[in-house]
Amino acid sequence: MFALFDDAGKFHAGRVMSEADASLQVELDSGKRVKVKSANVLMKFEQPAPAALLADARALADDIDLDLAWEFAPEGEFGFADLARDYFDAKAGVVQQAAALLRLYDAPHYFRRAGKGQFKKAPEETVKAALLGIERKRQQQLQIEAWAEQLVQGSCPQPIQDQIYKILFKPDKNGPEYKAVVEAARRSHKAPLDLLQGAGAITSAYQFHWKRFLFENFPKGVGFPQLTAPEIKDELALSPAQAFSIDDSQTTEIDDALSVQGLGSGTVTFGVHIAAPGLAIAPDSPVDKVARERLSTVYMPGWKLTMLPDDVVQAYTLIEGRDCPAVSIYFTMDEATFEIKAKETRLERVHIAANLRHDKLDGIVTDATLSGDAPADYAFAPELAFTWRLAKHLKAQREVVRGKPENFNRPDYNFRLAGERSEPPNGTESVEIGVRARGSSLDLIVAEAMILANSAWGGWLAELGLPGIYRSQASLAPGIKVRMGTKALPHAGMGVAQYTWATSPLRRYVDLVNQWQIIACARHGRTAALAAPFKPKDAQLFSIISGFESAYAAYNGFQNAIERFWTLRWLQQNGLADHGELTATVMKEGLVRADDLPLVFKALGCESLPRGSHVKVRITGLDEMTLDVHATLVERLDEVAVADEAEGEDEDLSAAAPIALAIDLNDSSGEPEAAPAAT
């Protein structure tokens, strides 16, 4: 005797070896013996053999007309044998009964399962809806096939063109567009990027990087809603200070300015003045919600996406010739020794006498003019000379705490794109890359002033019991990263007891948050905790930190990548993309850093050279889509490698790697503030 039984939705048949009240021992064709519950046995038969039964039943099941079977089926519950007798004839045999079972089981849209071997007709409207769904899936599969064929033939269908970045980076793997790209990539044996480029879906490498960034970080677009800059209603006294800012000419968000009073008297008052949007913008106000959504200004060559609309920025920025509301901190100190005798924070108006610009003064304001070894023919010469001496003193103090001097021996690079523009670059502009040594005189002045203010305000918040957003680093040991938190902890990399970001409230959201806390301290002193927007252990602060870190990393990653794009474009424009030669320094695992460009890349032949080796390499190819540089070693230029001891930043090699795509062809469905970037 044989038995047909159900095992978790799969049908098997075999010889019955023994039978008890509740179970059977059944031997399958493979020779394996299994124990089967009696309740799972659907049919017992003498012939044909089990394998023949299942084969014949499957072939016959495929011929059963489901519409006709549905018509014949009883209205109530029925067994598969009942349907076989109604559909075939009253003497339907075991093969016909097994065929009915298989067909019923495979058609849940026509027949609902009501138990072991029992079924019930689905309502007519359910059947019609199911059939429509099946037809839609069939049509969708035909569409996928057609789109895939178009891609293989070198043409991109418009629906795929419209979703190109979603398909590549955040795909809906059940979407027909995604499935068509996967299928086309399989058929053509091409990588997705190559396939889509060949089909004309991607025509500009620059637009690809730019639109990908917008897709991932600004899915609703980069425009601002209609916003009006709130007015500062405080009655603010006018400071006697005459302040000056130091920024690049392209800077429109002027957050900070400096002042020096009392030169020649023996006691100097050094002021750091920060734009005060926190006096007008309230937490959870419309302007705040926009700032919190963006969290930071995004910088790139030739363009930027500001954290706040320009008309809002211009209401609070420190423009020369105006008496600007500011959150100021004054340090009263000995003019000769720089010993700080007192600190005071004030909410006030400050006259901005000048907006000094790096790019116009870097070759004029030098160590020689500041020290008196050369004539100083520029505005605020005495004030700049004092702040330079102060900056050198503050830096030396921090280095004592650090335990070793800061060593920034890598240059900064400035990117300049040809022409004025009111829209983002299109990627075809001519680019110039200029070198600017880190730690220049003006850089040092601004950096140390901001570090001093940020550290002092961080300590003041802690003293008055208010939380702030701090940056800390436990030690200078390798692998110890800078962290953000709400507690005033030491920052070993900078050599200060605590450190906040509070000097760029027009450009970074955490600075605006800290400014609100500082304003509460300035207004209420020891009772500031009662009036501050954020109380100790406030969950909002942790949410802000998390969101900021994520956004800031994404923005910096994009800036690095797009600067790498423009560096590759510079190589092309200067005839170095095809067998051009560069000098470079070996880093690790075959990576080298170009001596005169912001470019890290792999060079074949450098894998075994020690770190710090000086080499000449030849460029053998570029890929602006993946940002890859292909190069080979020409010769080693030195005999003994000198270790690269630059500090203050971790090696960021992410831009040297190919772009990571979310598409799966196997699936069918260091701390920069210590550097002059402190502002």
C-alpha positions as CSV (number, residue, x, y, z in Angstrom):
1,M,0.0,0.0,0.0
2,F,1.1,3.5,-0.8
3,A,0.3,6.9,0.8
4,L,0.2,10.5,-0.4
5,F,0.9,12.9,2.4
6,D,1.4,16.6,3.1
7,D,4.7,17.7,4.7
8,A,4.6,21.5,5.4
9,G,2.9,22.3,2.1
10,K,4.9,19.8,0.0
11,F,3.3,16.6,-1.2
12,H,5.2,13.3,-1.1
13,A,4.2,9.7,-1.8
14,G,5.8,6.4,-0.6
15,R,5.3,2.8,0.5
16,V,3.5,2.3,3.9
17,M,5.8,0.1,6.0
18,S,3.8,0.1,9.2
19,E,0.7,1.9,10.6
20,A,-0.3,2.7,14.1
21,D,-3.3,4.7,15.5
22,A,-1.8,8.1,15.0
23,S,1.1,7.7,12.6
24,L,2.6,5.7,9.7
25,Q,6.1,4.7,8.7
26,V,6.5,5.5,5.0
27,E,9.5,4.6,2.8
28,L,10.1,7.2,0.0
29,D,11.5,6.3,-3.4
30,S,14.9,7.5,-2.2
31,G,14.9,4.8,0.5
32,K,14.5,7.2,3.3
33,R,11.9,6.3,5.9
34,V,9.9,9.0,7.5
35,K,7.3,9.0,10.3
36,V,4.0,10.6,9.1
37,K,1.1,11.7,11.3
38,S,-2.1,10.0,10.2
39,A,-3.8,13.4,10.0
40,N,-1.3,14.4,7.3
41,V,-2.1,11.4,5.0
42,L,-4.4,12.6,2.3
43,M,-4.8,9.5,0.2
44,K,-3.9,5.8,0.3
45,F,-3.7,3.8,-2.9
46,E,-2.4,0.5,-4.4
47,Q,-1.3,1.7,-7.7
48,P,0.4,3.3,-9.6
49,A,3.8,3.6,-8.0
50,P,4.3,6.8,-5.9
51,A,6.7,8.4,-8.4
52,A,4.4,7.7,-11.3
53,L,1.4,9.0,-9.4
54,L,3.1,12.3,-8.7
55,A,4.4,12.7,-12.2
56,D,1.1,11.9,-13.9
57,A,-0.8,14.0,-11.4
58,R,1.3,17.1,-12.1
59,A,1.0,16.8,-15.8
60,L,-2.8,16.3,-15.5
61,A,-3.1,19.2,-13.0
62,D,-1.6,21.7,-15.5
63,D,-4.5,20.9,-17.8
64,I,-7.3,21.6,-15.3
65,D,-9.1,24.8,-16.3
66,L,-9.4,26.8,-13.1
67,D,-12.3,28.9,-14.2
68,L,-14.2,25.7,-15.1
69,A,-13.1,24.0,-11.8
70,W,-14.3,27.0,-9.9
71,E,-17.7,26.8,-11.6
72,F,-18.0,23.0,-10.8
73,A,-16.9,23.3,-7.2
74,P,-19.6,23.1,-4.4
75,E,-20.4,26.3,-2.5
76,G,-19.4,25.0,0.9
77,E,-16.3,23.2,2.0
78,F,-15.3,20.3,-0.2
79,G,-12.4,17.8,-0.5
80,F,-10.1,17.5,-3.5
81,A,-11.6,14.0,-4.3
82,D,-15.1,15.7,-4.5
83,L,-13.8,18.2,-7.1
84,A,-12.1,15.4,-9.1
85,R,-15.4,13.5,-9.3
86,D,-17.3,16.7,-10.4
87,Y,-14.6,17.8,-12.8
88,F,-13.5,14.5,-14.4
89,D,-16.2,11.9,-13.7
90,A,-17.8,10.1,-10.9
91,K,-15.2,7.3,-11.0
92,A,-12.2,9.6,-10.9
93,G,-9.1,7.6,-9.9
94,V,-6.2,8.3,-7.7
95,V,-4.2,10.1,-10.4
96,Q,-7.2,12.4,-11.1
97,Q,-7.7,13.0,-7.4
98,A,-4.1,13.8,-6.9
99,A,-4.2,16.2,-9.9
100,A,-7.1,18.0,-8.4
101,L,-5.3,18.3,-5.0
102,L,-2.2,19.8,-6.7
103,R,-4.3,22.2,-8.8
104,L,-6.4,23.4,-5.9
105,Y,-3.3,23.9,-3.7
106,D,-1.6,26.0,-6.4
107,A,-4.6,28.3,-6.9
108,P,-5.2,30.1,-3.7
109,H,-6.8,33.0,-5.5
110,Y,-9.6,30.6,-6.7
111,F,-9.8,28.3,-3.7
112,R,-9.1,28.9,-0.1
113,R,-7.6,26.2,2.0
114,A,-9.9,25.1,4.8
115,G,-7.9,22.2,6.3
116,K,-6.0,19.1,5.2
117,G,-7.3,18.4,1.8
118,Q,-10.3,20.6,2.3
119,F,-11.0,23.8,0.2
120,K,-13.6,26.5,-0.3
121,K,-14.4,28.6,-3.3
122,A,-13.2,32.2,-3.1
123,P,-15.9,34.9,-3.7
124,E,-16.2,35.9,-7.3
125,E,-15.0,39.5,-6.7
126,T,-11.9,38.1,-5.0
127,V,-11.2,35.9,-8.0
128,K,-11.6,38.8,-10.4
129,A,-9.3,41.0,-8.3
130,A,-6.7,38.2,-8.1
131,L,-6.8,37.7,-11.8
132,L,-6.3,41.4,-12.4
133,G,-3.3,41.3,-10.1
134,I,-1.8,38.3,-12.0
135,E,-2.3,40.1,-15.3
136,R,-0.7,43.2,-13.9
137,K,2.3,41.2,-12.8
138,R,2.5,39.5,-16.2
139,Q,2.4,42.9,-17.9
140,Q,5.0,44.3,-15.5
141,Q,7.3,41.4,-16.3
142,L,6.9,42.1,-20.0
143,Q,7.7,45.7,-19.3
144,I,10.8,44.7,-17.3
145,E,11.9,42.6,-20.2
146,A,11.4,45.4,-22.7
147,W,13.3,48.0,-20.6
148,A,16.1,45.6,-20.1
149,E,16.4,45.0,-23.8
150,Q,16.4,48.8,-24.4
151,L,19.3,49.2,-21.9
152,V,21.3,46.4,-23.5
153,Q,20.8,48.1,-26.9
154,G,22.1,51.4,-25.6
155,S,18.9,53.3,-24.9
156,C,17.6,54.3,-21.5
157,P,13.8,54.3,-20.9
158,Q,12.5,57.5,-19.4
159,P,11.1,55.8,-16.2
160,I,14.6,54.5,-15.4
161,Q,16.2,57.8,-16.3
162,D,13.8,59.5,-13.8
163,Q,14.9,57.1,-11.0
164,I,18.5,56.7,-11.8
165,Y,19.9,57.7,-8.4
166,K,17.2,55.8,-6.5
167,I,18.0,52.7,-8.5
168,L,21.7,53.0,-7.8
169,F,21.8,54.1,-4.2
170,K,18.5,53.6,-2.4
171,P,16.7,51.1,-4.6
172,D,13.2,49.6,-4.2
173,K,14.3,46.1,-5.1
174,N,10.7,45.2,-6.0
175,G,10.4,48.1,-8.4
176,P,10.3,47.2,-12.1
177,E,12.9,49.9,-12.9
178,Y,15.4,48.3,-10.5
179,K,14.7,44.8,-11.8
180,A,15.2,46.0,-15.4
181,V,18.6,47.4,-14.6
182,V,19.6,44.2,-12.8
183,E,18.4,42.1,-15.7
184,A,20.1,44.3,-18.3
185,A,23.4,44.2,-16.4
186,R,23.2,40.4,-16.3
187,R,22.5,40.2,-20.0
188,S,25.2,42.6,-21.0
189,H,27.8,41.5,-18.4
190,K,28.4,45.1,-17.6
191,A,28.7,47.0,-14.3
192,P,25.6,49.1,-13.6
193,L,27.4,52.4,-14.0
194,D,28.9,51.3,-17.3
195,L,25.6,50.0,-18.5
196,L,23.8,53.3,-17.7
197,Q,26.5,55.5,-19.1
198,G,26.4,53.5,-22.3
199,A,22.6,53.9,-22.4
200,G,22.9,57.7,-22.1
201,A,21.4,57.8,-18.6
202,I,24.5,59.5,-17.2
203,T,26.2,62.1,-19.4
204,S,28.1,64.3,-16.9
205,A,30.3,62.9,-14.1
206,Y,29.9,66.2,-12.2
207,Q,26.1,66.2,-12.4
208,F,26.2,62.5,-11.3
209,H,28.1,63.4,-8.1
210,W,26.1,66.5,-7.4
211,K,22.6,65.0,-8.0
212,R,23.5,61.9,-6.1
213,F,24.4,64.1,-3.1
214,L,21.2,66.1,-3.4
215,F,19.2,62.8,-3.7
216,E,20.7,61.4,-0.5
217,N,20.8,64.6,1.6
218,F,18.2,67.0,0.1
219,P,15.5,64.9,-1.3
220,K,13.0,67.8,-1.0
221,G,15.3,70.2,-2.9
222,V,17.7,72.9,-1.8
223,G,15.3,75.8,-1.8
224,F,14.1,77.5,1.4
225,P,10.6,78.2,2.4
226,Q,9.5,81.8,2.7
227,L,11.2,83.0,5.9
228,T,11.5,86.4,7.5
229,A,14.5,87.0,9.8
230,P,13.2,87.7,13.3
231,E,14.2,91.1,14.8
232,I,16.5,91.3,17.8
233,K,14.3,93.1,20.3
234,D,16.9,93.4,23.1
235,E,18.1,96.9,24.0
236,L,21.8,96.4,23.4
237,A,24.5,98.8,24.6
238,L,27.1,99.9,22.0
239,S,30.6,98.6,22.7
240,P,33.5,101.0,22.5
241,A,35.4,98.4,20.6
242,Q,36.3,98.8,16.9
243,A,36.1,95.2,15.6
244,F,37.5,93.6,12.5
245,S,36.8,90.2,10.9
246,I,39.2,87.9,9.0
247,D,37.7,85.7,6.3
248,D,38.0,84.7,2.7
249,S,36.5,87.0,0.1
250,Q,33.9,84.3,-0.7
251,T,32.6,84.2,2.8
252,T,29.1,85.8,3.2
253,E,28.3,84.2,6.7
254,I,30.7,86.4,8.8
255,D,30.3,84.9,12.2
256,D,33.2,86.3,14.1
257,A,35.3,89.4,14.6
258,L,38.1,90.5,17.0
259,S,38.9,93.7,18.8
260,V,41.8,95.0,20.8
261,Q,41.5,97.9,23.3
262,G,44.2,99.5,25.6
263,L,47.3,98.9,23.5
264,G,50.2,100.7,25.2
265,S,48.6,100.9,28.6
266,G,50.0,97.7,30.0
267,T,46.5,96.1,30.2
268,V,44.7,95.1,27.1
269,T,41.1,94.0,26.6
270,F,40.9,91.4,23.8
271,G,37.4,90.8,22.4
272,V,35.9,88.0,20.4
273,H,32.6,89.0,18.9
274,I,30.2,86.4,17.5
275,A,27.1,87.2,15.4
276,A,24.0,86.8,17.5
277,P,21.2,85.1,15.6
278,G,20.4,83.4,18.9
279,L,19.0,86.7,20.2
280,A,16.3,86.6,17.6
281,I,15.8,83.0,16.4
282,A,13.9,81.0,19.0
283,P,14.0,77.2,19.4
284,D,11.2,75.5,17.4
285,S,10.6,78.7,15.4
286,P,10.2,78.4,11.6
287,V,13.8,79.6,11.1
288,D,15.1,77.2,13.7
289,K,13.3,74.3,12.1
290,V,15.1,75.0,8.8
291,A,18.5,75.3,10.4
292,R,17.9,72.1,12.4
293,E,16.9,70.3,9.2
294,R,20.1,71.3,7.4
295,L,22.4,71.4,10.5
296,S,25.4,73.0,8.6
297,T,26.4,74.9,5.5
298,V,27.7,72.7,2.8
299,Y,30.9,73.9,1.0
300,M,32.2,72.9,-2.4
301,P,34.4,74.6,-5.1
302,G,32.4,77.4,-6.7
303,W,29.2,77.0,-4.7
304,K,27.8,76.4,-1.2
305,L,24.4,75.5,0.3
306,T,24.0,77.7,3.3
307,M,22.3,76.5,6.5
308,L,20.0,79.6,6.5
309,P,18.6,81.7,3.6
310,D,20.8,84.5,2.5
311,D,18.4,87.3,3.6
312,V,18.3,85.7,7.1
313,V,22.1,85.4,7.2
314,Q,22.5,89.1,6.1
315,A,20.3,90.2,9.0
316,Y,22.8,88.9,11.5
317,T,26.2,88.7,9.7
318,L,29.0,91.0,10.9
319,I,29.2,93.3,7.9
320,E,31.7,96.2,8.0
321,G,30.3,99.7,8.7
322,R,27.4,98.4,10.8
323,D,26.8,98.2,14.6
324,C,26.0,94.5,14.7
325,P,24.4,92.6,17.6
326,A,26.9,90.2,19.0
327,V,27.7,87.8,21.8
328,S,31.1,89.1,22.9
329,I,33.6,87.7,25.3
330,Y,36.3,90.0,26.6
331,F,39.6,88.9,28.1
332,T,41.4,91.4,30.2
333,M,45.1,90.6,30.2
334,D,48.6,91.8,30.8
335,E,49.9,93.3,27.6
336,A,53.4,91.9,28.1
337,T,52.8,88.4,29.6
338,F,49.3,87.8,28.2
339,E,48.2,86.6,31.7
340,I,44.4,86.7,31.7
341,K,43.1,88.6,34.7
342,A,39.3,88.6,33.9
343,K,36.7,87.3,31.5
344,E,33.3,88.8,30.7
345,T,30.6,87.9,28.3
346,R,28.3,90.6,27.1
347,L,25.2,90.9,24.8
348,E,25.8,94.1,22.9
349,R,26.2,95.9,19.6
350,V,29.7,96.1,18.2
351,H,30.9,98.4,15.4
352,I,32.5,96.3,12.7
353,A,35.1,98.6,11.3
354,A,36.5,96.2,8.6
355,N,36.0,92.9,7.0
356,L,39.6,91.8,6.3
357,R,40.1,89.1,3.6
358,H,42.6,86.3,3.6
359,D,43.2,86.2,-0.1
360,K,44.0,89.9,-0.3
361,L,46.2,90.0,2.8
362,D,48.0,86.7,3.0
363,G,51.1,88.0,1.2
364,I,50.9,91.3,3.0
365,V,50.3,90.4,6.6
366,T,53.3,88.2,7.3
367,D,55.4,87.2,10.3
368,A,57.9,89.8,9.3
369,T,55.4,92.7,9.3
370,L,53.7,91.5,12.4
371,S,57.0,91.2,14.3
372,G,58.2,94.6,13.2
373,D,61.0,93.3,11.0
374,A,59.3,94.7,8.0
375,P,57.0,97.8,7.4
376,A,53.3,97.1,8.2
377,D,51.3,99.1,5.7
378,Y,47.8,97.8,6.3
379,A,44.8,98.6,8.5
380,F,44.7,97.4,12.1
381,A,48.5,96.8,12.0
382,P,49.0,97.3,15.8
383,E,46.0,95.2,16.7
384,L,47.0,92.4,14.3
385,A,50.6,92.5,15.7
386,F,49.2,92.0,19.3
387,T,46.8,89.3,18.3
388,W,49.6,87.5,16.5
389,R,51.8,87.5,19.6
390,L,48.9,86.5,21.7
391,A,48.1,83.6,19.3
392,K,51.6,82.4,19.4
393,H,51.5,82.5,23.3
394,L,48.2,80.6,23.4
395,K,49.4,78.0,20.9
396,A,52.5,77.4,23.0
397,Q,50.4,77.0,26.1
398,R,48.2,74.4,24.5
399,E,51.2,72.5,23.2
400,V,52.5,72.2,26.8
401,V,49.2,70.6,27.8
402,R,49.3,68.4,24.7
403,G,52.8,67.2,25.6
404,K,54.1,67.8,22.1
405,P,53.9,70.6,19.5
406,E,51.3,70.7,16.8
407,N,52.8,69.9,13.4
408,F,50.8,70.9,10.4
409,N,53.2,70.4,7.5
410,R,50.6,69.9,4.8
411,P,49.3,72.8,2.8
412,D,45.7,73.8,2.4
413,Y,44.4,74.0,-1.2
414,N,42.0,76.6,-2.5
415,F,39.9,75.8,-5.5
416,R,38.8,78.6,-7.9
417,L,36.4,78.0,-10.8
418,A,36.4,80.4,-13.7
419,G,33.6,82.9,-14.0
420,E,30.9,84.3,-11.8
421,R,27.8,82.2,-11.3
422,S,24.3,82.4,-9.8
423,E,23.8,78.7,-10.2
424,P,25.8,75.6,-9.2
425,P,28.7,74.7,-11.5
426,N,28.0,72.3,-14.4
427,G,31.4,70.6,-14.2
428,T,32.9,72.0,-17.4
429,E,34.5,75.1,-15.8
430,S,38.2,75.7,-15.8
431,V,39.6,75.2,-12.3
432,E,42.6,76.6,-10.5
433,I,44.1,75.0,-7.5
434,G,46.1,77.2,-5.2
435,V,48.4,76.3,-2.3
436,R,48.1,78.0,1.0
437,A,50.4,76.9,3.9
438,R,48.5,75.9,7.0
439,G,49.3,78.0,10.0
440,S,49.8,81.3,8.2
441,S,49.8,84.4,10.3
442,L,46.1,85.3,9.8
443,D,45.1,81.7,10.2
444,L,46.9,81.5,13.5
445,I,45.3,84.6,14.8
446,V,41.7,83.5,14.0
447,A,42.2,79.9,15.1
448,E,43.7,80.7,18.5
449,A,41.1,83.4,19.1
450,M,38.2,81.0,18.4
451,I,39.8,78.2,20.5
452,L,40.2,80.6,23.4
453,A,36.6,81.7,23.2
454,N,35.1,78.3,22.7
455,S,37.1,76.8,25.5
456,A,36.2,79.7,27.9
457,W,32.5,79.5,27.0
458,G,32.5,75.8,27.5
459,G,34.0,76.2,31.0
460,W,31.4,78.9,31.8
461,L,28.5,76.7,30.9
462,A,29.8,73.9,33.1
463,E,30.4,76.3,35.9
464,L,26.8,77.5,35.9
465,G,25.4,74.0,35.6
466,L,24.2,74.2,32.0
467,P,24.7,71.5,29.4
468,G,26.2,72.4,26.1
469,I,27.5,70.5,23.0
470,Y,31.1,69.7,23.6
471,R,33.9,68.1,21.6
472,S,36.3,66.0,23.6
473,Q,39.3,63.7,23.0
474,A,40.5,61.5,25.9
475,S,44.1,61.2,24.7
476,L,46.4,61.5,21.7
477,A,46.9,57.7,21.5
478,P,46.3,56.2,18.1
479,G,42.6,55.4,17.4
480,I,41.2,57.7,20.1
481,K,38.7,59.8,18.2
482,V,37.1,63.2,18.9
483,R,33.6,62.7,20.3
484,M,30.7,65.0,20.8
485,G,28.7,65.0,24.0
486,T,27.0,67.2,26.6
487,K,29.7,67.1,29.3
488,A,32.7,69.4,29.6
489,L,35.6,67.0,29.1
490,P,39.2,67.6,28.1
491,H,40.2,67.8,24.5
492,A,43.7,66.3,24.4
493,G,44.3,67.0,20.7
494,M,43.9,70.7,21.3
495,G,45.3,70.9,24.8
496,V,42.3,72.5,26.5
497,A,40.2,71.6,29.5
498,Q,37.0,71.7,27.5
499,Y,35.9,72.7,24.0
500,T,32.6,73.8,22.5
501,W,31.6,75.0,19.0
502,A,30.0,78.3,19.6
503,T,31.7,80.7,17.2
504,S,29.9,79.9,13.9
505,P,26.2,80.1,14.7
506,L,25.3,81.1,11.1
507,R,27.0,78.1,9.6
508,R,26.7,75.2,12.2
509,Y,23.6,74.4,14.1
510,V,25.4,73.1,17.2
511,D,27.0,76.6,17.5
512,L,23.5,78.2,17.5
513,V,22.4,75.7,20.2
514,N,25.4,76.6,22.3
515,Q,24.8,80.3,21.7
516,W,21.3,80.0,23.2
517,Q,22.8,78.5,26.3
518,I,25.5,81.2,26.5
519,I,22.9,83.9,26.1
520,A,20.9,82.4,29.0
521,C,24.1,82.6,31.1
522,A,24.7,86.2,30.1
523,R,21.2,87.2,31.0
524,H,20.6,85.2,34.2
525,G,24.0,84.2,35.6
526,R,23.7,81.6,38.4
527,T,20.0,81.1,37.7
528,A,20.5,80.5,34.0
529,A,19.6,76.8,34.3
530,L,16.0,77.9,34.9
531,A,15.7,79.9,31.7
532,A,18.0,78.1,29.3
533,P,16.3,76.3,26.4
534,F,18.1,73.0,27.2
535,K,18.2,71.5,30.7
536,P,20.7,68.9,32.0
537,K,20.2,65.5,30.4
538,D,17.9,67.0,27.8
539,A,17.1,64.3,25.2
540,Q,16.9,67.0,22.5
541,L,20.6,67.7,22.8
542,F,21.5,64.0,22.2
543,S,19.2,64.0,19.2
544,I,20.8,67.2,17.8
545,I,24.3,65.7,18.3
546,S,23.3,62.5,16.5
547,G,21.7,64.3,13.6
548,F,24.6,66.8,13.3
549,E,27.3,64.1,13.3
550,S,25.5,62.2,10.5
551,A,24.9,65.3,8.4
552,Y,28.4,66.8,9.0
553,A,30.0,63.5,7.9
554,A,27.9,63.4,4.8
555,Y,28.6,67.0,3.9
556,N,32.4,66.6,4.5
557,G,32.4,63.4,2.5
558,F,30.8,65.2,-0.4
559,Q,33.2,68.1,-0.2
560,N,36.1,65.8,-0.3
561,A,34.7,63.8,-3.2
562,I,33.8,66.9,-5.3
563,E,37.2,68.5,-4.6
564,R,38.7,65.2,-5.8
565,F,36.6,65.5,-9.0
566,W,38.0,69.0,-9.6
567,T,41.5,67.8,-9.0
568,L,41.0,65.1,-11.7
569,R,39.6,67.8,-13.9
570,W,42.7,69.9,-13.2
571,L,44.9,67.0,-14.3
572,Q,43.0,66.8,-17.6
573,Q,43.1,70.5,-18.2
574,N,46.8,70.6,-17.6
575,G,47.6,67.6,-19.9
576,L,48.6,65.2,-17.0
577,A,45.7,62.8,-17.3
578,D,47.4,60.6,-19.9
579,H,51.0,59.6,-18.8
580,G,51.6,62.8,-16.9
581,E,54.1,62.6,-14.1
582,L,53.7,63.7,-10.4
583,T,56.0,63.6,-7.4
584,A,54.4,62.1,-4.4
585,T,55.0,60.6,-0.9
586,V,54.3,57.0,-0.1
587,M,51.6,56.4,2.6
588,K,50.6,52.8,3.0
589,E,49.5,49.8,1.0
590,G,50.6,51.3,-2.2
591,L,48.8,54.6,-1.6
592,V,50.7,57.8,-2.3
593,R,49.9,61.5,-1.7
594,A,50.7,64.0,-4.4
595,D,53.2,66.7,-3.3
596,D,51.4,69.6,-4.9
597,L,47.8,68.5,-5.2
598,P,45.1,67.4,-2.8
599,L,45.2,63.9,-4.2
600,V,45.7,60.4,-2.6
601,F,45.7,57.5,-5.0
602,K,47.2,54.0,-5.5
603,A,50.4,53.7,-7.6
604,L,51.4,50.2,-8.8
605,G,55.0,49.4,-7.6
606,C,54.8,51.4,-4.4
607,E,53.3,48.6,-2.3
608,S,56.7,47.5,-0.9
609,L,58.2,51.0,-0.3
610,P,58.4,52.3,3.3
611,R,56.1,55.0,4.4
612,G,57.5,58.5,3.7
613,S,59.4,57.4,0.6
614,H,59.5,60.2,-2.1
615,V,58.6,58.9,-5.5
616,K,57.8,59.9,-9.1
617,V,54.6,58.3,-10.5
618,R,53.0,58.3,-13.9
619,I,49.3,58.8,-14.3
620,T,47.9,56.0,-16.6
621,G,44.2,56.8,-16.4
622,L,41.4,58.7,-14.6
623,D,37.8,57.9,-14.0
624,E,35.7,60.9,-13.0
625,M,32.7,58.7,-12.2
626,T,34.4,56.5,-9.7
627,L,37.0,59.2,-8.9
628,D,39.7,56.5,-9.5
629,V,43.3,57.5,-10.4
630,H,45.5,54.8,-12.0
631,A,49.2,55.3,-11.8
632,T,52.5,53.4,-11.7
633,L,55.8,54.0,-10.1
634,V,58.5,55.6,-12.3
635,E,61.3,56.0,-9.8
636,R,62.1,56.5,-6.2
637,L,63.6,59.9,-5.6
638,D,65.1,59.4,-2.1
639,E,67.3,56.9,-0.5
640,V,65.9,56.9,3.0
641,A,62.2,57.3,3.8
642,V,61.2,60.1,6.2
643,A,58.1,59.3,8.2
644,D,55.2,61.6,7.7
645,E,54.5,63.0,11.2
646,A,51.6,65.4,10.4
647,E,49.1,65.5,13.2
648,G,45.7,66.9,13.8
649,E,43.8,64.8,11.2
650,D,43.1,61.3,10.3
651,E,43.9,60.0,6.9
652,D,40.7,60.3,4.9
653,L,41.1,57.8,2.0
654,S,37.4,57.3,1.3
655,A,37.6,59.3,-1.9
656,A,40.3,57.0,-3.2
657,A,37.9,54.1,-3.3
658,P,35.3,53.4,-6.1
659,I,31.7,54.5,-5.6
660,A,29.7,52.1,-3.6
661,L,26.4,51.2,-5.3
662,A,23.4,49.8,-3.5
663,I,22.4,47.8,-6.5
664,D,23.0,44.1,-6.1
665,L,23.4,42.1,-9.3
666,N,22.8,38.8,-7.4
667,D,19.5,40.0,-6.2
668,S,16.6,39.7,-8.6
669,S,14.3,41.6,-6.6
670,G,41.4,63.6,13.6
671,E,40.1,66.9,14.7
672,P,40.3,69.9,12.4
673,E,39.7,72.7,14.9
674,A,43.3,72.8,16.1
675,A,44.3,73.8,12.5
676,P,43.5,77.2,11.1
677,A,40.0,75.8,10.2
678,A,39.0,76.7,13.7
679,T,36.5,79.2,12.5
